[in-house]
Each structure stands twice: as structure tokens, then as C-alpha cells.
């Protein structure tokens, strides 16, 4: 009985996480598109600078999320990022 409950709960959590991620991703692209349009149609240089900075922050947040997800994939696959770079350096030093 407990195992069935737990399996059902895991599915509910998974569905919730997927829906949440889709929503956050959609919000990101809507916000980015809105800022890009504001930037293109703005004639005020100060306003364009502010919008450009907001776009940069949004982009950096997206990149940070990508970095975190890539580390999770490596950890799940039992890989170590520092080991990868150590191997690359070792191969470069051999040349």
C-alpha cells in the first residue's frame, strides 16, 4: 500500500515540476520578447541602456540555469567536471 502511494506521489511531483518548468520557461521568453520590442521601439538612449541591462541580467540568469542543469546531468552520469578539464589539460600538455 505504501509503495503504491509513493509511486503515485512521485508521478504527481514529476508532473508538477514539469509544468512549473514549462511555465517559467514561457515566462522567460515572454519577458525577453517584451524587452526586445521595447528596446527596438524606444528612442530614448537612457531607456535603451536600462532595457539592455535588463536583457543582460535575464540572459545571465538563463545561462546560470543552464550551467546548473549541465552539472546535474554530469553528476547523474557519475562524471566529474574537474576530471573532464584535467583530462583536457593533460591531452593538451602531451602535444
Backbone bond lengths (Angstrom), bond angles and torsions (degrees), N, CA, C in turn:
res aa  C-N    CA-C-N  psi(-1)  N-CA   C-N-CA  omega(-1)  CA-C   N-CA-C  phi
1 X - - - 1.458 - - 1.531 111.61 -
2 X 1.323 115.93 -43.79 1.455 120.18 -179.11 1.528 110.95 -66.23
3 X 1.321 117.77 -37.84 1.463 120.99 179.95 1.522 111.66 -65.39
4 X 1.314 117.47 -39.62 1.466 120.48 177.99 1.521 110.20 -64.09
5 X 1.329 115.39 -42.81 1.456 120.00 178.76 1.532 110.00 -61.32
6 X 1.324 116.32 -44.91 1.456 120.60 -178.06 1.535 111.27 -65.54
7 X 1.330 117.14 -40.92 1.463 120.24 177.96 1.526 110.90 -62.58
8 X 1.309 116.08 -41.33 1.467 119.78 178.30 1.532 110.64 -65.78
9 X 1.330 116.13 -40.45 1.467 120.44 179.58 1.529 110.56 -64.49
10 X 1.330 117.75 -41.18 1.468 120.86 178.07 1.523 110.88 -60.74
11 X 1.311 117.48 -40.84 1.460 120.52 178.40 1.526 111.39 -65.14
12 X 1.325 115.85 -41.24 1.471 119.85 178.29 1.534 110.68 -63.34
13 X 1.315 116.61 -42.34 1.466 120.42 179.27 1.527 110.01 -65.10
14 X 1.320 116.65 -42.97 1.461 120.91 179.32 1.524 110.55 -61.07
15 X 1.334 117.12 -47.34 1.464 120.84 178.79 1.525 111.54 -60.99
16 X 1.332 116.19 -41.53 1.456 120.29 178.36 1.531 110.78 -61.34
17 X 1.320 116.53 -45.95 1.469 121.38 -178.78 1.527 111.34 -63.50
18 X 1.310 116.87 -40.97 1.469 120.62 179.15 1.520 110.43 -65.02
19 X 1.329 116.66 -45.62 1.467 120.28 178.48 1.527 111.45 -62.20
20 X 1.323 116.04 -41.77 1.461 120.52 179.53 1.533 110.57 -63.17
21 X 1.322 116.06 -44.23 1.468 120.37 -179.73 1.525 111.44 -63.97
22 X 1.316 116.77 -41.27 1.466 120.03 177.39 1.518 110.78 -61.75
23 X 1.315 115.82 -42.35 1.463 120.53 -179.71 1.534 110.93 -64.37
24 X 1.337 117.01 -44.85 1.463 120.43 179.24 1.531 110.91 -63.83
25 X 1.318 116.58 -40.09 1.459 121.11 179.50 1.528 110.47 -64.88
26 X 1.308 116.81 -43.87 1.463 121.58 178.01 1.529 109.90 -62.15
27 X 1.339 117.40 -43.64 1.465 121.47 178.48 1.530 111.19 -60.49
28 X 1.328 115.89 -40.34 1.465 120.64 178.78 1.526 110.69 -59.99
29 X 1.339 116.87 -49.21 1.459 119.96 -177.31 1.532 112.32 -68.93
30 X 1.317 117.24 -34.16 1.468 120.56 176.50 1.530 109.66 -65.78
31 X 1.319 116.37 -45.73 1.474 120.51 179.38 1.530 110.85 -63.04
32 X 1.321 116.82 -43.75 1.466 120.56 179.51 1.525 111.48 -62.28
33 X 1.332 116.06 -44.43 1.464 119.99 179.29 1.529 110.95 -63.37
34 X 1.329 116.23 -40.23 1.460 120.31 179.10 1.526 110.79 -62.61
35 X 1.331 116.75 -45.43 1.467 120.09 179.68 1.523 111.70 -66.17
36 X 1.314 117.03 -37.70 1.464 119.55 178.37 1.522 111.38 -63.85
37 X 1.317 116.83 -41.88 1.468 120.06 177.64 1.523 110.98 -64.50
38 X 1.335 116.38 -42.84 1.461 119.61 178.12 1.528 110.39 -60.50
39 X 1.308 116.54 -40.51 1.460 121.13 -179.72 1.529 111.21 -63.70
40 X 1.313 116.37 -45.86 1.463 120.86 -177.71 1.519 111.39 -64.65
41 X 1.318 117.35 -41.11 1.467 120.60 -174.41 1.524 113.98 -91.83
42 X 1.319 117.21 -1.45 1.458 119.86 179.60 1.530 110.11 -84.08
43 X 1.320 115.46 137.57 1.464 119.63 177.71 1.526 111.59 -104.98
44 X 1.317 116.98 -12.19 1.463 122.09 -179.87 1.533 109.54 -83.69
45 X 1.325 116.23 122.34 1.465 120.83 -177.15 1.523 112.59 -64.94
46 X 1.334 116.88 -38.26 1.469 119.78 178.32 1.527 111.18 -64.60
47 X 1.314 115.46 -41.90 1.465 119.65 178.58 1.529 110.49 -64.56
48 X 1.323 116.54 -39.18 1.473 120.14 178.34 1.524 111.07 -63.48
49 X 1.326 117.38 -38.26 1.462 121.00 178.09 1.529 110.80 -63.81
50 X 1.329 116.29 -42.76 1.468 120.92 178.99 1.530 109.97 -63.27
51 X 1.316 116.31 -44.74 1.467 120.98 179.51 1.524 110.36 -64.05
52 X 1.317 116.01 -41.15 1.464 120.36 179.13 1.530 110.29 -62.02
53 X 1.324 116.75 -40.15 1.463 121.07 177.85 1.535 110.71 -65.70
54 X 1.325 116.80 -40.73 1.461 120.29 177.92 1.531 110.96 -63.79
55 X 1.323 116.81 -39.94 1.466 120.75 176.89 1.529 110.95 -64.00
56 X 1.318 115.91 -39.11 1.461 120.19 178.72 1.530 110.70 -63.41
57 X 1.322 116.75 -44.54 1.472 121.53 178.99 1.528 109.98 -62.55
58 X 1.316 116.86 -44.28 1.459 121.46 178.70 1.526 110.67 -60.90
59 X 1.316 116.26 -43.04 1.464 121.39 178.74 1.538 111.04 -63.90
60 X 1.318 116.80 -42.98 1.468 120.81 179.64 1.529 111.33 -63.82
61 X 1.336 117.04 -38.36 1.463 120.25 177.10 1.521 110.57 -63.65
62 X 1.320 116.24 -40.31 1.456 120.82 178.72 1.533 110.54 -64.87
63 X 1.311 116.86 -42.20 1.458 121.23 178.52 1.530 110.77 -63.97
64 X 1.317 116.70 -41.35 1.464 120.38 179.32 1.529 110.87 -61.65
65 X 1.325 116.23 -41.18 1.464 120.08 176.53 1.522 111.75 -62.60
66 X 1.318 116.46 -39.24 1.459 120.93 177.93 1.523 110.64 -64.39
67 X 1.330 116.43 -41.75 1.467 119.66 178.35 1.522 110.83 -61.96
68 X 1.313 116.55 -43.59 1.463 120.79 -179.50 1.526 110.17 -62.96
69 X 1.332 116.59 -44.68 1.467 119.49 179.65 1.523 111.52 -64.25
70 X 1.325 117.69 -37.23 1.460 119.62 -179.87 1.526 110.85 -68.11
71 X 1.319 117.65 -36.76 1.466 120.49 176.75 1.521 110.62 -65.22
72 X 1.320 116.83 -39.96 1.462 120.50 179.16 1.514 109.66 -62.23
73 X 1.329 118.30 -42.95 1.461 120.85 178.60 1.519 110.75 -61.10
74 X 1.321 116.92 -40.66 1.459 120.15 -179.94 1.517 111.51 -67.32
75 X 1.311 116.81 -40.13 1.462 120.53 179.18 1.522 109.92 -66.45
76 X 1.334 116.63 -42.98 1.453 120.62 179.41 1.523 110.39 -61.56
77 X 1.325 117.12 -38.37 1.461 121.74 179.97 1.523 112.11 -84.52
78 X 1.327 116.64 10.86 1.464 122.81 177.26 1.527 112.21 63.89
79 X 1.306 116.98 33.87 1.448 121.44 178.62 1.520 109.39 -106.31
80 X 1.285 115.52 153.82 1.448 121.26 179.59 1.526 108.54 -119.52
81 X 1.323 117.37 122.94 1.460 121.14 -176.91 1.531 111.07 -60.08
82 X 1.316 118.04 -43.43 1.454 119.89 -178.24 1.525 110.61 -65.56
83 X 1.321 117.34 -33.46 1.460 120.73 177.29 1.531 110.19 -65.36
84 X 1.314 116.70 -40.07 1.458 120.89 178.22 1.523 110.64 -59.94
85 X 1.324 116.70 -49.56 1.459 120.13 -178.13 1.531 110.97 -67.62
86 X 1.340 117.21 -35.35 1.474 120.25 176.18 1.521 110.72 -61.02
87 X 1.335 116.66 -40.78 1.463 120.64 178.77 1.529 111.23 -66.41
88 X 1.314 117.28 -39.84 1.466 121.07 178.10 1.525 109.93 -62.97
89 X 1.326 116.85 -45.28 1.461 120.57 178.79 1.527 110.54 -62.69
90 X 1.309 116.65 -40.52 1.466 121.12 179.87 1.521 110.51 -61.84
91 X 1.338 116.69 -43.87 1.468 120.64 179.07 1.526 110.41 -65.11
92 X 1.330 117.83 -40.00 1.469 121.46 179.27 1.533 111.50 -65.81
93 X 1.314 117.02 -35.33 1.469 120.69 -179.71 1.522 111.52 -72.38
94 X 1.318 117.20 -26.08 1.466 120.60 -179.46 1.529 111.29 -71.06
95 X 1.323 117.56 -27.54 1.463 121.90 -175.99 1.492 113.85 -68.56
